[in-house]
């Protein structure tokens, strides 16, 4: 799984997100969902939250690698 190919669970969640929605993804699974939705143009704004430092770093890298700006918070 990565930002280009979501797990079955995240793909199903993505299908419920309306076009041009604003997304808050708390416990963001390395920001895969917001990165996927932003990179496909389905959303133009997301906030991703992580509690653990490792996933936070992974999410930050994922966002930067895709050339996106997603607000990411360590909670």
N, CA, C and O atoms as a Tinker XYZ file with bonds, in Angstrom:
   300  protein
     1  N      0.848000   -1.184000    0.000000    73     2
     2  CA     0.000000    0.000000    0.000000    64     1     3
     3  C      0.888000    1.239000    0.000000    63     2     4     5
     4  O      1.908000    1.285000    0.687000    81     3
     5  N      0.492000    2.231000   -0.769000    73     3     6
     6  CA     1.147000    3.533000   -0.768000    64     5     7
     7  C      0.120000    4.581000   -1.215000    63     6     8     9
     8  O     -1.067000    4.280000   -1.343000    81     7
     9  N      0.577000    5.782000   -1.446000    73     7    10
    10  CA    -0.349000    6.859000   -1.791000    64     9    11
    11  C     -0.951000    6.689000   -3.182000    63    10    12    13
    12  O     -1.959000    7.323000   -3.494000    81    11
    13  N     -0.353000    5.841000   -4.026000    73    11    14
    14  CA    -0.902000    5.590000   -5.359000    64    13    15
    15  C     -1.868000    4.411000   -5.352000    63    14    16    17
    16  O     -2.800000    4.363000   -6.156000    81    15
    17  N     -1.648000    3.467000   -4.451000    73    15    18
    18  CA    -2.484000    2.269000   -4.396000    64    17    19
    19  C     -2.908000    2.047000   -2.947000    63    18    20    21
    20  O     -2.100000    1.643000   -2.111000    81    19
    21  N     -4.162000    2.310000   -2.660000    73    19    22
    22  CA    -4.679000    2.208000   -1.301000    64    21    23
    23  C     -5.060000    0.774000   -0.967000    63    22    24    25
    24  O     -5.316000   -0.038000   -1.856000    81    23
    25  N     -5.094000    0.478000    0.323000    73    23    26
    26  CA    -5.637000   -0.799000    0.777000    64    25    27
    27  C     -7.132000   -0.825000    0.448000    63    26    28    29
    28  O     -7.728000    0.211000    0.155000    81    27
    29  N     -7.715000   -1.989000    0.496000    73    27    30
    30  CA    -9.153000   -2.117000    0.238000    64    29    31
    31  C     -9.946000   -1.239000    1.203000    63    30    32    33
    32  O    -10.908000   -0.586000    0.802000    81    31
    33  N     -9.547000   -1.224000    2.465000    73    31    34
    34  CA   -10.244000   -0.430000    3.487000    64    33    35
    35  C    -10.175000    1.064000    3.151000    63    34    36    37
    36  O    -11.198000    1.750000    3.161000    81    35
    37  N     -8.971000    1.570000    2.853000    73    35    38
    38  CA    -8.845000    2.996000    2.555000    64    37    39
    39  C     -9.495000    3.364000    1.223000    63    38    40    41
    40  O    -10.035000    4.461000    1.085000    81    39
    41  N     -9.452000    2.470000    0.249000    73    39    42
    42  CA   -10.121000    2.730000   -1.030000    64    41    43
    43  C    -11.624000    2.864000   -0.825000    63    42    44    45
    44  O    -12.266000    3.710000   -1.448000    81    43
    45  N    -12.183000    2.037000    0.040000    73    43    46
    46  CA   -13.618000    2.135000    0.321000    64    45    47
    47  C    -13.941000    3.455000    1.011000    63    46    48    49
    48  O    -14.937000    4.103000    0.689000    81    47
    49  N    -13.102000    3.847000    1.955000    73    47    50
    50  CA   -13.304000    5.131000    2.636000    64    49    51
    51  C    -13.204000    6.269000    1.616000    63    50    52    53
    52  O    -14.023000    7.189000    1.635000    81    51
    53  N    -12.215000    6.214000    0.735000    73    51    54
    54  CA   -12.035000    7.252000   -0.286000    64    53    55
    55  C    -13.276000    7.393000   -1.160000    63    54    56    57
    56  O    -13.611000    8.496000   -1.592000    81    55
    57  N    -13.948000    6.294000   -1.419000    73    55    58
    58  CA   -15.132000    6.336000   -2.279000    64    57    59
    59  C    -16.285000    7.107000   -1.640000    63    58    60    61
    60  O    -17.190000    7.557000   -2.343000    81    59
    61  N    -16.263000    7.263000   -0.327000    73    59    62
    62  CA   -17.328000    7.994000    0.376000    64    61    63
    63  C    -17.053000    9.490000    0.472000    63    62    64    65
    64  O    -17.942000   10.252000    0.851000    81    63
    65  N    -15.851000    9.919000    0.142000    73    63    66
    66  CA   -15.487000   11.329000    0.266000    64    65    67
    67  C    -16.042000   12.092000   -0.936000    63    66    68    69
    68  O    -15.717000   11.764000   -2.077000    81    67
    69  N    -16.874000   13.106000   -0.693000    73    67    70
    70  CA   -17.441000   13.876000   -1.808000    64    69    71
    71  C    -16.360000   14.704000   -2.517000    63    70    72    73
    72  O    -15.351000   15.071000   -1.915000    81    71
    73  N    -16.586000   14.988000   -3.788000    73    71    74
    74  CA   -15.685000   15.863000   -4.548000    64    73    75
    75  C    -15.560000   17.208000   -3.838000    63    74    76    77
    76  O    -16.542000   17.760000   -3.339000    81    75
    77  N    -14.345000   17.717000   -3.804000    73    75    78
    78  CA   -14.012000   19.024000   -3.227000    64    77    79
    79  C    -14.327000   19.134000   -1.736000    63    78    80    81
    80  O    -14.501000   20.235000   -1.213000    81    79
    81  N    -14.400000   17.991000   -1.055000    73    79    82
    82  CA   -14.595000   18.004000    0.400000    64    81    83
    83  C    -13.319000   18.494000    1.078000    63    82    84    85
    84  O    -12.246000   18.507000    0.475000    81    83
    85  N    -13.451000   18.889000    2.316000    73    83    86
    86  CA   -12.296000   19.167000    3.174000    64    85    87
    87  C    -12.186000   17.976000    4.104000    63    86    88    89
    88  O    -13.183000   17.532000    4.674000    81    87
    89  N    -10.984000   17.461000    4.258000    73    87    90
    90  CA   -10.795000   16.199000    4.964000    64    89    91
    91  C     -9.977000   16.397000    6.228000    63    90    92    93
    92  O     -8.955000   17.082000    6.206000    81    91
    93  N    -10.416000   15.809000    7.323000    73    91    94
    94  CA    -9.615000   15.688000    8.542000    64    93    95
    95  C     -9.430000   14.195000    8.781000    63    94    96    97
    96  O    -10.400000   13.466000    8.991000    81    95
    97  N     -8.192000   13.749000    8.747000    73    95    98
    98  CA    -7.874000   12.329000    8.897000    64    97    99
    99  C     -7.030000   12.165000   10.151000    63    98   100   101
   100  O     -5.819000   12.387000   10.128000    81    99
   101  N     -7.667000   11.780000   11.234000    73    99   102
   102  CA    -6.996000   11.639000   12.523000    64   101   103
   103  C     -6.604000   10.177000   12.688000    63   102   104   105
   104  O     -7.438000    9.284000   12.542000    81   103
   105  N     -5.332000    9.937000   12.991000    73   103   106
   106  CA    -4.799000    8.580000   12.979000    64   105   107
   107  C     -4.644000    8.195000   11.514000    63   106   108   109
   108  O     -5.254000    7.232000   11.049000    81   107
   109  N     -3.838000    8.939000   10.803000    73   107   110
   110  CA    -3.874000    9.053000    9.349000    64   109   111
   111  C     -3.261000    7.904000    8.548000    63   110   112   113
   112  O     -3.251000    7.974000    7.319000    81   111
   113  N     -2.751000    6.855000    9.184000    73   111   114
   114  CA    -2.135000    5.761000    8.415000    64   113   115
   115  C     -1.084000    6.296000    7.442000    63   114   116   117
   116  O     -1.129000    5.988000    6.251000    81   115
   117  N     -0.152000    7.085000    7.935000    73   115   118
   118  CA     0.955000    7.622000    7.128000    64   117   119
   119  C      0.482000    8.593000    6.048000    63   118   120   121
   120  O      1.195000    8.823000    5.072000    81   119
   121  N     -0.694000    9.154000    6.211000    73   119   122
   122  CA    -1.287000   10.156000    5.300000    64   121   123
   123  C     -1.631000    9.589000    3.924000    63   122   124   125
   124  O     -1.768000   10.352000    2.967000    81   123
   125  N     -1.772000    8.282000    3.804000    73   123   126
   126  CA    -2.100000    7.686000    2.512000    64   125   127
   127  C     -3.424000    8.215000    1.944000    63   126   128   129
   128  O     -3.496000    8.556000    0.764000    81   127
   129  N     -4.462000    8.284000    2.771000    73   127   130
   130  CA    -5.775000    8.713000    2.277000    64   129   131
   131  C     -5.761000   10.172000    1.825000    63   130   132   133
   132  O     -6.158000   10.446000    0.692000    81   131
   133  N     -5.323000   11.125000    2.657000    73   131   134
   134  CA    -5.342000   12.507000    2.178000    64   133   135
   135  C     -4.411000   12.737000    0.984000    63   134   136   137
   136  O     -4.744000   13.516000    0.091000    81   135
   137  N     -3.263000   12.080000    0.953000    73   135   138
   138  CA    -2.352000   12.239000   -0.183000    64   137   139
   139  C     -2.999000   11.694000   -1.456000    63   138   140   141
   140  O     -2.942000   12.334000   -2.506000    81   139
   141  N     -3.604000   10.531000   -1.362000    73   139   142
   142  CA    -4.280000    9.948000   -2.525000    64   141   143
   143  C     -5.386000   10.874000   -3.032000    63   142   144   145
   144  O     -5.460000   11.164000   -4.226000    81   143
   145  N     -6.237000   11.331000   -2.126000    73   143   146
   146  CA    -7.363000   12.176000   -2.523000    64   145   147
   147  C     -6.904000   13.507000   -3.099000    63   146   148   149
   148  O     -7.491000   14.000000   -4.062000    81   147
   149  N     -5.861000   14.093000   -2.520000    73   147   150
   150  CA    -5.341000   15.365000   -3.033000    64   149   151
   151  C     -4.648000   15.171000   -4.378000    63   150   152   153
   152  O     -4.808000   15.989000   -5.283000    81   151
   153  N     -3.888000   14.102000   -4.511000    73   151   154
   154  CA    -3.151000   13.894000   -5.763000    64   153   155
   155  C     -4.061000   13.515000   -6.920000    63   154   156   157
   156  O     -3.690000   13.704000   -8.079000    81   155
   157  N     -5.246000   12.984000   -6.632000    73   155   158
   158  CA    -6.207000   12.667000   -7.689000    64   157   159
   159  C     -7.176000   13.821000   -7.948000    63   158   160   161
   160  O     -8.036000   13.728000   -8.824000    81   159
   161  N     -7.038000   14.907000   -7.186000    73   159   162
   162  CA    -7.882000   16.078000   -7.389000    64   161   163
   163  C     -9.249000   16.005000   -6.754000    63   162   164   165
   164  O    -10.083000   16.882000   -6.980000    81   163
   165  N     -9.498000   14.971000   -5.959000    73   163   166
   166  CA   -10.820000   14.840000   -5.340000    64   165   167
   167  C    -11.008000   15.857000   -4.216000    63   166   168   169
   168  O    -12.120000   16.331000   -3.986000    81   167
   169  N     -9.925000   16.194000   -3.519000    73   167   170
   170  CA    -9.975000   17.214000   -2.468000    64   169   171
   171  C     -8.854000   18.216000   -2.716000    63   170   172   173
   172  O     -7.891000   17.921000   -3.425000    81   171
   173  N     -8.987000   19.393000   -2.132000    73   171   174
   174  CA    -7.899000   20.361000   -2.234000    64   173   175
   175  C     -7.434000   20.843000   -0.861000    63   174   176   177
   176  O     -6.632000   21.771000   -0.763000    81   175
   177  N     -7.942000   20.208000    0.197000    73   175   178
   178  CA    -7.553000   20.596000    1.550000    64   177   179
   179  C     -7.688000   19.394000    2.468000    63   178   180   181
   180  O     -8.703000   18.697000    2.449000    81   179
   181  N     -6.658000   19.157000    3.273000    73   179   182
   182  CA    -6.718000   18.069000    4.254000    64   181   183
   183  C     -5.879000   18.412000    5.468000    63   182   184   185
   184  O     -4.877000   19.121000    5.380000    81   183
   185  N     -6.309000   17.897000    6.584000    73   183   186
   186  CA    -5.529000   17.924000    7.822000    64   185   187
   187  C     -5.325000   16.472000    8.218000    63   186   188   189
   188  O     -6.284000   15.704000    8.301000    81   187
   189  N     -4.075000   16.097000    8.461000    73   187   190
   190  CA    -3.763000   14.733000    8.885000    64   189   191
   191  C     -3.177000   14.791000   10.287000    63   190   192   193
   192  O     -2.366000   15.667000   10.586000    81   191
   193  N     -3.579000   13.869000   11.142000    73   191   194
   194  CA    -3.082000   13.828000   12.519000    64   193   195
   195  C     -2.503000   12.468000   12.852000    63   194   196   197
   196  O     -3.062000   11.435000   12.482000    81   195
   197  N     -1.387000   12.474000   13.547000    73   195   198
   198  CA    -0.736000   11.243000   14.009000    64   197   199
   199  C     -0.346000   11.397000   15.467000    63   198   200   201
   200  O      0.007000   12.490000   15.910000    81   199
   201  N     -0.409000   10.314000   16.204000    73   199   202
   202  CA    -0.036000   10.344000   17.613000    64   201   203
   203  C      1.402000    9.866000   17.843000    63   202   204   205
   204  O      2.067000   10.318000   18.775000    81   203
   205  N      1.876000    8.959000   16.997000    73   203   206
   206  CA     3.218000    8.383000   17.164000    64   205   207
   207  C      4.203000    9.067000   16.224000    63   206   208   209
   208  O      3.858000    9.435000   15.101000    81   207
   209  N      5.419000    9.230000   16.694000    73   207   210
   210  CA     6.448000    9.938000   15.946000    64   209   211
   211  C      6.813000    9.238000   14.626000    63   210   212   213
   212  O      7.027000    9.916000   13.621000    81   211
   213  N      6.889000    7.917000   14.607000    73   211   214
   214  CA     7.241000    7.178000   13.392000    64   213   215
   215  C      6.257000    7.416000   12.255000    63   214   216   217
   216  O      6.664000    7.807000   11.161000    81   215
   217  N      4.957000    7.183000   12.498000    73   215   218
   218  CA     3.971000    7.473000   11.455000    64   217   219
   219  C      3.931000    8.950000   11.058000    63   218   220   221
   220  O      3.655000    9.271000    9.902000    81   219
   221  N      4.203000    9.844000   11.999000    73   219   222
   222  CA     4.253000   11.268000   11.689000    64   221   223
   223  C      5.359000   11.546000   10.678000    63   222   224   225
   224  O      5.146000   12.267000    9.704000    81   223
   225  N      6.546000   10.972000   10.907000    73   223   226
   226  CA     7.657000   11.153000    9.969000    64   225   227
   227  C      7.333000   10.541000    8.606000    63   226   228   229
   228  O      7.639000   11.129000    7.568000    81   227
   229  N      6.716000    9.363000    8.612000    73   227   230
   230  CA     6.338000    8.708000    7.355000    64   229   231
   231  C      5.322000    9.559000    6.595000    63   230   232   233
   232  O      5.415000    9.702000    5.376000    81   231
   233  N      4.361000   10.117000    7.314000    73   231   234
   234  CA     3.352000   10.971000    6.681000    64   233   235
   235  C      4.006000   12.217000    6.091000    63   234   236   237
   236  O      3.686000   12.614000    4.971000    81   235
   237  N      4.908000   12.827000    6.828000    73   235   238
   238  CA     5.611000   14.015000    6.351000    64   237   239
   239  C      6.373000   13.706000    5.068000    63   238   240   241
   240  O      6.326000   14.484000    4.115000    81   239
   241  N      7.067000   12.585000    5.039000    73   239   242
   242  CA     7.819000   12.183000    3.839000    64   241   243
   243  C      6.884000   11.928000    2.667000    63   242   244   245
   244  O      7.156000   12.355000    1.545000    81   243
   245  N      5.794000   11.239000    2.924000    73   243   246
   246  CA     4.814000   10.921000    1.884000    64   245   247
   247  C      4.264000   12.198000    1.243000    63   246   248   249
   248  O      4.148000   12.291000    0.022000    81   247
   249  N      3.936000   13.157000    2.069000    73   247   250
   250  CA     3.374000   14.422000    1.606000    64   249   251
   251  C      4.407000   15.173000    0.760000    63   250   252   253
   252  O      4.087000   15.658000   -0.325000    81   251
   253  N      5.633000   15.267000    1.253000    73   251   254
   254  CA     6.686000   15.976000    0.523000    64   253   255
   255  C      7.019000   15.280000   -0.786000    63   254   256   257
   256  O      7.209000   15.943000   -1.805000    81   255
   257  N      7.094000   13.954000   -0.773000    73   255   258
   258  CA     7.424000   13.199000   -1.992000    64   257   259
   259  C      6.399000   13.408000   -3.097000    63   258   260   261
   260  O      6.734000   13.342000   -4.280000    81   259
   261  N      5.167000   13.658000   -2.718000    73   259   262
   262  CA     4.112000   13.877000   -3.710000    64   261   263
   263  C      3.986000   15.352000   -4.100000    63   262   264   265
   264  O      3.167000   15.706000   -4.948000    81   263
   265  N      4.797000   16.205000   -3.482000    73   263   266
   266  CA     4.761000   17.626000   -3.810000    64   265   267
   267  C      3.505000   18.323000   -3.332000    63   266   268   269
   268  O      3.049000   19.290000   -3.941000    81   267
   269  N      2.947000   17.825000   -2.234000    73   267   270
   270  CA     1.702000   18.383000   -1.698000    64   269   271
   271  C      1.961000   19.140000   -0.415000    63   270   272   273
   272  O      2.982000   18.946000    0.244000    81   271
   273  N      1.043000   19.986000   -0.076000    73   271   274
   274  CA     1.054000   20.662000    1.210000    64   273   275
   275  C     -0.202000   20.230000    1.945000    63   274   276   277
   276  O     -1.304000   20.660000    1.605000    81   275
   277  N     -0.038000   19.383000    2.949000    73   275   278
   278  CA    -1.139000   18.924000    3.780000    64   277   279
   279  C     -0.770000   19.273000    5.212000    63   278   280   281
   280  O      0.336000   18.965000    5.656000    81   279
   281  N     -1.656000   19.896000    5.925000    73   279   282
   282  CA    -1.375000   20.231000    7.319000    64   281   283
   283  C     -1.349000   18.951000    8.142000    63   282   284   285
   284  O     -2.300000   18.169000    8.138000    81   283
   285  N     -0.254000   18.758000    8.838000    73   283   286
   286  CA    -0.047000   17.534000    9.599000    64   285   287
   287  C      0.255000   17.906000   11.040000    63   286   288   289
   288  O      1.118000   18.739000   11.315000    81   287
   289  N     -0.479000   17.268000   11.966000    73   287   290
   290  CA    -0.318000   17.586000   13.378000    64   289   291
   291  C      0.049000   16.352000   14.165000    63   290   292   293
   292  O     -0.478000   15.265000   13.930000    81   291
   293  N      0.961000   16.534000   15.104000    73   291   294
   294  CA     1.293000   15.487000   16.058000    64   293   295
   295  C      0.432000   15.741000   17.288000    63   294   296   297
   296  O      0.570000   16.765000   17.957000    81   295
   297  N     -0.466000   14.789000   17.578000    73   295   298
   298  CA    -1.401000   14.988000   18.699000    64   297   299
   299  C     -1.008000   14.168000   19.894000    63   298   300
   300  O     -1.682000   14.214000   20.923000    81   299
